[in-house]
Amino acid sequence: MLAKLLTPSLATWLTNPPKKSSYTTPQRLDKVLDRWGKAGIPLISLGKSKEGTSIRAAQFGKRGKHTLLAWGYPHPDEPLGAEALVWLGDGLLKQELPDLTNWQIIIVLCADPDEATRQNWHAGNHDALSYAKGLWRPTHLDWMVDYGFPLT
């Protein structure tokens, strides 16, 4: 299915990602969705998080033969998916991508807004120490290696 989507012109577009100096925080992702909505892209609500935060998505294209669902922040400390999706959405909005008339693309920029907003390392230095100090870790998950790794 994705082989049909990954045409040579799309592959060429993918070789020129935007330059970024910081990660887009979940709060700024809401502004991206609002910008897309003002440009005429339908925004849909997928429900609410466990803390009541709205989980929204952008719906590019009409219901076509194929639907692609993509989401950013699959884990709260992983912003790169959201960065890629902002780039994809902006490309779709500007019609920089090849013809996708048979595709509906639904973009969820942040799947877990509650936990993603607790990350304190997004805007700081992008090095291992800043990440380790600013990574929000739930205290009840001490037994998990990626949450319980000691900083001292």
PyMOL commands that set and color helices and strands:
alter all, ss='L'
color gray80, all
select helices_A, chain A and resi 2-5+8-14+26-38+80-93+113-116+128-134+139-141+145-148
alter helices_A, ss='H'
color red, helices_A
select strands_A, chain A and resi 43-48+54-60+66-71+103-108
alter strands_A, ss='S'
color yellow, strands_A
deselect
rebuild
show_as cartoon
